[in-house]
Every structure is written in C-alpha cells, then in structure tokens.
Amino acid sequence: MTDLRKNEILRLLDPPAGFRLWHGGPTVLGCLRGVDARQAAWRPGNDRNSIWMLTLHMAYWKYAVRRRLLDLPQGIFPRKPSSFPALPDFRSDDAWKKDRAY
C-alpha cells in the first residue's frame, strides 16, 4: 500500500476535530456527543450490545488496524477481553469519558 493511501486511512481512523467525513455525516466521536454514561450503558435486550460496548469494540479494532498499518509489534489493548472489553463495574460519566478516549 502506498504511503499516501496508508496516511489517508490513518487520518480517517482518527479524524481531527471539525473534520468533515466524505459521506457528510458525523465521526464516531461526533455520534457520541451528548451521550451520558447511563444512556451509553443501556442495553435494548440481554442479547444486545450497548453503545458503550460497541464504542469499546470499535476502539479495539481501531487500535489493532493502526498497529498493523504502522507495522508496530503486537501490543496489548488496555482493556480485557480485547475485542469486546467488559464495562467497568462503576459506570460513571468519568469512566465513560475515559473509555471514549481509547
């Protein structure tokens, strides 16, 4: 893959503030704006994922793709299990803000 294409993919994985995506919609973080911890932890059913769970899942795969594109050694995502990390026991707004930063 050429460096230009790789750089574009990396930029789209973590777009800068105010960046307009090609489809005109919001970025992932833009979609989460205004969602509090209670809303993020809510599950529409026992067999369904919450916003918080999906956010951590996307964070893991962004981490994995970035490492592969940059030819970095395999690392350890800070939350377990990696692909679908468990939510913290205490689901506060501070914990939600911290998890969104991944």
C-alpha positions in Angstrom: 0.0 0.0 0.0 1.3 3.4 -0.9 2.2 5.8 1.9 -0.5 8.3 0.7 -3.2 5.7 0.9 -2.0 4.5 4.3 -1.8 8.0 5.6 -5.4 8.7 4.5 -6.6 5.6 6.2 -4.8 6.5 9.4 -6.3 10.1 9.2 -9.8 8.7 8.7 -9.4 6.3 11.7 -8.8 9.3 14.0 -10.0 12.4 12.2 -9.1 15.8 13.7 -11.7 18.0 15.4 -14.0 19.7 12.9 -13.1 17.3 10.1 -15.9 16.6 7.6 -16.0 12.9 6.5 -16.5 12.1 2.9 -20.1 10.9 3.5 -21.1 14.2 5.2 -22.1 12.5 8.5 -20.5 12.8 11.9 -17.4 11.0 13.1 -17.8 8.2 15.7 -16.9 10.6 18.5 -19.3 13.1 16.9 -22.1 10.5 17.2 -21.3 10.1 20.9 -21.6 13.8 21.7 -24.2 14.3 24.4 -24.5 10.6 25.3 -24.0 10.2 29.1 -22.9 7.1 30.9 -26.5 5.9 31.7 -27.5 6.1 28.1 -24.3 4.5 26.9 -24.7 1.5 29.3 -28.3 0.9 28.4 -28.9 -2.4 26.5 -32.1 -2.8 24.4 -32.1 -6.5 25.4 -29.9 -9.1 27.2 -28.5 -10.4 23.9 -27.9 -6.9 22.5 -24.9 -4.6 22.9 -24.9 -1.2 24.5 -23.5 2.0 22.9 -20.6 1.7 25.5 -19.9 -1.9 24.5 -19.8 -1.0 20.8 -17.7 2.0 21.4 -15.0 -0.2 23.2 -15.3 -2.8 20.4 -14.6 -0.1 17.8 -11.7 1.3 19.9 -10.1 -2.1 20.0 -10.3 -2.6 16.2 -9.1 0.9 15.6 -6.1 0.1 17.8 -5.5 -3.2 16.0 -5.8 -1.8 12.5 -3.5 1.2 13.4 -0.8 -1.2 14.7 -1.0 -3.3 11.6 -0.8 -0.3 9.2 2.2 1.1 11.0 4.0 -2.3 11.2 4.1 -2.0 15.0 4.6 -5.1 17.2 1.5 -6.7 18.5 0.5 -4.8 21.6 -1.9 -5.3 24.5 -5.1 -3.3 24.4 -5.6 -1.8 27.9 -9.0 -3.5 28.4 -10.0 -7.2 28.6 -11.2 -9.2 26.8 -9.7 -7.3 23.8 -12.4 -7.5 21.1 -15.4 -6.8 23.4 -13.9 -5.3 26.6 -16.0 -5.6 29.7 -17.7 -2.5 31.0 -16.4 -1.1 34.3 -18.3 -2.1 37.4 -18.9 1.5 38.3 -20.4 3.2 35.2 -19.9 6.8 35.9 -19.7 9.7 33.5 -15.9 9.9 34.3 -15.5 6.2 33.3 -17.5 6.7 30.1 -15.3 9.8 29.2 -12.1 7.7 29.8 -13.4 4.8 27.7 -14.3 7.2 24.8 -10.7 8.3 24.8 -9.5 4.9 23.6 
